[in-house]
Each structure stands twice: as structure tokens, then as C-alpha cells.
């Protein structure tokens, strides 16, 4: 969710969310149906030996998908590759003429559990319209549910315009679902909705500063140590350094999940390492992210290791350094600067 600012830039108010609910999910349900009818072995061979025919089949199905609307009745036609007929009959150890091949394949279709919903005539699979619509139900229902849940939040409820883009938004069933589910909102379906995302990426490449701020999708930080506190720390991470009890594997948070981060936003912290932290003149900074807002340890299930920045420490006694997180357009940079020499080390990470 974005807000257009007075200077023409965009401010992200709600981070990206959702799931695998696009048109490819409908394709998977169609192929799963064929797998049940013809057998998993047949479809496995078809994918391995006839990949070009697989693409042709999906193109045919894509064309058929675009013809389906809420009012569609009768049957939807999808041309099946001849190779799919041949593989199925070959597995049954039969050698058939073209006519016998079609009859045998038709018998397989009709005797399946979907026999009253699909049929074969010539090289075309005829799918009952209601059955075809049902293939869209999971994707559309999950998509609408996700957006409804968002509108339950106070900050999102004020939004009055929904722009629907991507190839799936060209489907009449999707458009009908949006129009009926959100009657009080202005729903915009741009022309050539499938190209809108590509055009947007090109425009963004020319002007990345158009997005003024983003919402952090994860909590970001580095692995650190601190003096052990028995009231808050887990004793399994306790170790002793120079007679002092310390705690390892702590998640030092630099930015929390959901925080608004402006382009170029920098968070810095100074640190003076002990001799034990500097191994052979080097010290390592391990970068982590987490799905939790305030993780305690980097070993928690919600935490993911992003990478390591290894820094050579100065030869003199003054080893104090400053660590900084610099947030860019779609990435963040970890910068380590020696306070005495001014020498800097950096590494980029994707701003997921």
C-alpha cells in the first residue's frame, strides 16, 4: 500500500504481502487434474520428453482461461498435444491406428472420476465451465481474503483505490471477484495489465528515488555479545571472557520489522572490541534478519543468516570502530569504519 506525496513520490504504508495465488496456481490445478486422469507416470514422461508440447499445452490453457467469465456456461475447449495421447497408449502396450488411438484416449478420459466434467473430441479436451471456474476458486478466494484482512486494519481502511495489475488481473473472474467483494472501493484494471509490472520496473530503473520510504519486511541486525544477565539470558549461551561472564549469539537489532525506512537512512553505533574479539587482526560481523519484531538470539527459528563482513582491524592499540546500516532503494549496506584511521569496509545485502 502506497501513499502519493505532494512531491509526486510514493511512501509505502504497508509492506508487500500475499502468497502463491496467481495464474500459475490455476495451471498447476489443471495439470494435477490431467495427472489424475492419465496417471502420474504419463505426465512425468510428458514433462521429461516433450517439454515444448508442455509449453504449447499451457499456452492453449492460457488462451482458454481468458475466455472464462462469471457468466460462462457450456464447455471450455483446450487442444491437447498428440504426443500426450501417444505416451498414454504406449504405456498400455498398445499399437493403434489414429482412430483407435483417439478411441482409447477417449475411453481413459470418460472412465476417470472427472468423466462427467471433461470429455475428448478429436484433439480437443472439453471441460465443463463450472469445473473450469472451480480451478480458479483457491487463488481468487485467498487473494480476496488477504485484501479483506488488510482492510480490517485502521491505517488501511482509509484507502479508497485498488489498482490490480499483472496477467492474472486480466481474467474476467478475477475482475468480477474484486468488483463484487469491494463495492465501495474504486477498482482500477489498467489496459495491458500484464505489461504494467514490466513498465513499472523500467520506470523505476530510471527513477529509483520515486519511492521515498519503505516498510521493513524483516527485523535486521548483527550477531553480538554482552555481559551475561541471568534474569534475561539463556545460560546455554553463557561463556567466560577474562573472568567475566558473557552471553553469545545475541541479536543486536538495527531496524525492526514494519519500521518506515527512508532511502539513505543510516543507523550507527560505536564499539570498542576486546582483544578476544579480534582473531589474528580480523573481526567478523554476521548479518541476520528475522520474521519477529524483537528477536533475542540469532539462533531462533525466525532468524536467517544473510552473510558475513570480515574486517581487518588496525595495527595500533586504538581499535574502536563504528558500525552503520545504510538503507538504499532495494538493498541495505553494512559499513564498518575505524574511528582512528577513518578506513571503511562495506558489504551490500538485499533489502528483502
C-alpha positions in Angstrom: 0.0 0.0 0.0 1.4 3.4 -1.1 0.6 7.0 -0.5 1.3 9.6 -3.1 3.1 12.5 -1.5 2.8 16.2 -2.6 6.2 16.0 -4.3 5.0 13.1 -6.5 6.9 10.4 -4.7 5.5 7.3 -3.0 5.6 6.3 0.6 5.0 2.7 1.4 2.4 2.4 4.2 2.0 -1.4 4.3 4.7 -3.8 3.3 4.2 -6.3 0.5 2.3 -9.5 1.5 0.3 -12.4 0.0 1.2 -15.8 -1.4 1.3 -18.0 -4.5 -2.2 -17.1 -5.7 -1.7 -16.1 -9.3 -2.4 -17.7 -12.7 0.3 -20.3 -12.3 -1.6 -21.8 -9.4 -4.6 -22.3 -11.8 -2.2 -24.0 -14.3 -1.0 -26.3 -11.5 -4.6 -27.4 -10.7 -5.2 -28.1 -14.4 -2.1 -30.2 -14.8 -2.9 -32.0 -11.5 -6.3 -32.9 -13.0 -4.6 -34.3 -16.1 -2.2 -36.3 -13.9 -5.2 -37.9 -12.0 -6.9 -38.8 -15.3 -3.9 -40.0 -17.3 -1.7 -41.2 -14.4 1.4 -39.6 -12.8 3.8 -41.7 -14.9 2.3 -40.4 -18.1 2.6 -36.7 -17.1 6.1 -37.3 -15.8 7.2 -38.7 -19.1 5.3 -35.9 -20.9 7.2 -33.3 -19.0 10.6 -35.0 -19.5 10.3 -36.0 -23.1 8.0 -33.3 -24.6 8.8 -30.0 -22.9 7.9 -28.0 -26.0 4.5 -29.7 -26.1 4.1 -28.9 -22.4 4.6 -25.2 -23.1 2.1 -25.4 -26.0 -0.5 -27.1 -23.7 -0.1 -24.3 -21.2 -0.4 -21.7 -23.9 -3.6 -23.3 -25.1 -4.9 -23.4 -21.5 -3.9 -19.7 -21.0 -6.0 -18.8 -24.1 -8.9 -20.8 -22.7 -8.6 -19.1 -19.3 -9.0 -15.7 -20.8 -12.4 -16.7 -22.3 -13.9 -17.7 -18.9 -16.2 -15.2 -17.2 -18.6 -15.4 -14.4 -21.5 -16.0 -16.9 -19.7 -18.6 -19.0 -21.6 -21.8 -19.5 -21.3 -25.0 -21.5 -17.7 -26.2 -22.1 -14.2 -24.8 -22.4 -12.0 -26.2 -25.2 -8.3 -26.9 -24.8 -6.3 -28.6 -27.6 -4.2 -31.5 -26.3 -0.9 -32.4 -27.9 -0.9 -35.6 -29.9 2.2 -36.8 -28.0 0.1 -36.9 -24.8 -2.2 -39.4 -26.5 0.7 -41.5 -27.8 2.5 -41.7 -24.4 -0.6 -42.9 -22.6 -1.4 -45.6 -25.2 2.2 -46.7 -25.5 2.3 -47.3 -21.7 -0.7 -49.6 -22.2 1.5 -51.7 -24.6 -0.9 -51.0 -27.5 -0.1 -50.2 -31.1 -3.1 -48.3 -32.5 -4.2 -46.6 -35.7 -5.1 -42.9 -35.3 -8.7 -43.8 -35.0 -8.0 -46.4 -32.3 -5.7 -44.0 -30.6 -8.4 -41.4 -30.2 -10.9 -44.0 -29.0 -8.5 -45.5 -26.4 -7.7 -42.0 -25.1 -11.3 -41.0 -25.0 -12.1 -44.2 -23.0 -9.5 -43.2 -20.5 -10.9 -39.7 -20.1 -14.6 -40.9 -19.8 -13.8 -43.7 -17.2 -11.9 -41.3 -14.9 -13.6 -39.7 -11.8 -13.8 -36.5 -13.8 -15.7 -38.3 -16.7 -18.9 -36.3 -16.2 -16.9 -33.0 -16.2 -14.5 -33.5 -19.1 -14.6 -35.2 -22.4 -12.4 -35.5 -25.5 -13.4 -34.9 -29.1 -10.7 -35.1 -31.7 -7.6 -33.4 -30.2 -9.7 -31.1 -28.0 -10.4 -31.5 -24.3 -13.8 -30.2 -23.4 -14.0 -29.0 -19.8 -17.3 -28.2 -18.1 -17.4 -24.4 -17.5 -18.3 -24.7 -13.8 -15.5 -27.2 -13.3 -13.1 -24.9 -15.1 -14.2 -22.0 -12.8 -13.6 -24.1 -9.8 -9.9 -24.3 -10.8 -9.7 -20.5 -10.1 -11.5 -20.6 -6.7 -8.5 -21.2 -4.5 -6.4 -18.4 -6.0 -9.2 -15.9 -6.1 -10.6 -16.7 -2.6 -7.1 -16.4 -1.0 -6.4 -13.2 -2.8 -9.7 -11.6 -1.7 -9.3 -12.9 1.8 -5.8 -11.4 2.1 -7.0 -7.9 1.0 -10.1 -8.1 3.2 -7.8 -8.8 6.2 -5.7 -5.8 5.3 -8.7 -3.5 5.2 -9.6 -4.5 8.7 -6.5 -2.5 9.9 -7.3 1.1 10.7 -4.5 2.6 8.6 -5.5 0.6 5.5 -9.3 1.1 5.8 -8.9 4.7 4.6 -7.6 3.5 1.2 -10.3 4.1 -1.5 -8.5 2.9 -4.6 -7.2 -0.6 -5.6 -5.0 -0.9 -8.7 -5.0 -4.6 -10.0 -2.0 -5.4 -12.2 -0.3 -8.5 -13.6 -1.5 -11.1 -16.1 -3.9 -12.7 -13.7 -5.8 -9.4 -13.3 -6.9 -9.7 -17.0 -9.1 -12.7 -16.1 -12.8 -11.8 -16.0 -13.3 -14.0 -13.0 -10.7 -12.0 -11.0 -12.3 -8.7 -12.1 -15.7 -9.9 -11.1 -14.4 -11.0 -7.7 -12.8 -7.6 -7.0 -15.9 -5.6 -8.1 -18.3 -7.7 -6.0 -16.0 -8.0 -2.9 -15.1 -4.3 -2.7 -18.2 -2.4 -3.9 -17.3 0.8 -2.0 -13.7 1.0 -3.4 -12.6 2.3 -6.8 -11.1 -0.7 -8.7 -8.7 0.1 -11.5 -7.8 -2.5 -14.1 -5.2 -0.9 -16.4 -5.1 -1.8 -20.1 -2.4 -4.4 -20.8 -2.3 -5.2 -17.1 0.2 -8.0 -17.8 2.8 -5.4 -19.0 2.2 -2.9 -16.3 4.6 -4.6 -13.9 7.3 -4.6 -16.6 6.7 -1.0 -17.5 6.8 0.0 -13.8 10.2 -1.8 -13.4 11.6 0.1 -16.3 10.3 3.5 -15.0 11.7 2.6 -11.5 15.1 1.8 -13.0 15.2 5.3 -14.5 14.0 7.0 -11.3 14.6 4.8 -8.2 14.1 7.9 -5.9 10.4 7.8 -6.7 9.9 5.6 -3.6 10.5 7.9 -0.7 10.3 5.3 2.0 9.7 1.6 2.5 8.4 -0.6 5.3 11.0 -3.1 6.5 9.7 -6.6 5.8 12.0 -8.1 8.4 14.0 -7.2 11.5 17.7 -6.6 10.7 20.7 -6.8 12.9 24.0 -8.4 13.7 25.2 -11.2 16.0 26.7 -9.7 19.2 27.8 -10.5 22.7 27.1 -8.8 26.0 27.6 -9.2 29.7 25.6 -12.2 30.9 22.4 -11.3 32.8 20.8 -14.4 34.5 17.4 -12.7 34.6 17.1 -12.3 30.8 19.8 -14.5 29.2 19.7 -18.2 28.5 22.5 -20.0 30.3 23.4 -22.2 27.4 24.9 -19.1 25.6 27.0 -18.2 28.6 30.8 -18.2 28.4 33.6 -16.6 30.4 35.9 -14.0 29.0 38.8 -12.6 31.2 36.9 -13.8 34.2 33.7 -12.1 33.1 30.5 -14.0 32.3 29.3 -13.1 28.8 26.4 -14.1 26.6 26.9 -15.1 23.0 24.6 -15.3 19.9 22.6 -12.2 20.8 20.6 -10.5 18.0 21.6 -6.8 18.1 18.6 -5.1 16.3 19.3 -2.2 14.0 15.9 -1.9 12.4 12.6 -3.5 13.4 10.1 -5.3 11.1 7.4 -2.8 10.0 9.6 0.3 10.6 9.4 3.0 7.9 12.8 3.3 6.3 13.7 6.3 4.1 16.2 6.0 1.2 19.7 6.7 2.6 18.5 6.2 6.2 21.6 5.4 8.4 21.8 3.8 11.8 25.2 3.8 13.5 26.7 2.5 16.8 30.2 2.8 18.2 32.0 -0.1 19.7 35.4 -0.9 21.3 36.3 -4.6 20.8 38.3 -6.6 23.3 41.4 -8.5 22.3 39.5 -11.7 22.3 37.0 -10.4 19.7 39.9 -9.7 17.3 41.2 -13.0 15.9 44.6 -12.7 14.1 43.9 -9.0 13.3 40.4 -9.6 11.9 36.9 -9.4 13.3 33.7 -10.7 11.7 30.3 -9.1 11.5 27.5 -11.6 10.9 24.3 -10.1 9.4 20.9 -11.6 10.3 17.2 -11.0 9.6 14.2 -12.2 11.5 10.4 -12.5 11.0 10.0 -11.5 14.6 9.9 -7.8 15.6 12.3 -8.2 18.6 14.3 -11.5 18.4 16.7 -12.2 21.3 19.1 -14.7 19.8 20.3 -15.3 16.2 19.6 -19.0 16.7 15.9 -18.6 17.0 13.8 -20.3 14.3 12.6 -17.0 12.9 16.2 -15.8 12.2 18.0 -16.2 8.9 21.7 -15.7 8.3 22.4 -13.2 5.5 26.2 -13.0 5.3 29.4 -12.0 6.9 31.6 -8.9 6.6 35.2 -9.6 7.7 37.1 -6.6 8.7 40.9 -6.2 9.2 41.5 -4.2 12.4 44.2 -1.6 12.7 47.6 -2.5 14.0 47.7 0.2 16.7 46.0 -0.1 20.0 43.1 2.1 19.0 40.7 -0.5 17.6 37.4 1.4 18.2 35.0 1.2 15.3 31.6 2.3 14.2 29.0 0.0 12.6 26.4 1.5 10.4 23.4 0.2 8.5 22.7 2.3 5.3 19.3 1.7 3.6 19.2 2.2 -0.1 16.4 1.7 -2.6 16.2 -2.1 -2.6 19.2 -3.1 -0.6 21.0 -2.3 2.6 24.7 -1.8 3.3 26.6 -2.7 6.4 29.5 -0.3 6.9 32.3 -0.6 9.4 34.6 2.4 10.0 37.7 2.6 12.1 37.3 5.7 14.2 41.0 6.3 14.5 42.1 5.8 10.8 38.8 6.5 9.1 39.2 3.4 7.0 35.9 1.9 5.9 34.7 -1.6 4.9 31.2 -2.3 3.5 29.0 -5.1 2.1 25.6 -5.0 0.4 22.6 -7.1 1.3 19.2 -7.4 -0.4 16.5 -5.3 1.4 14.0 -8.2 1.4 
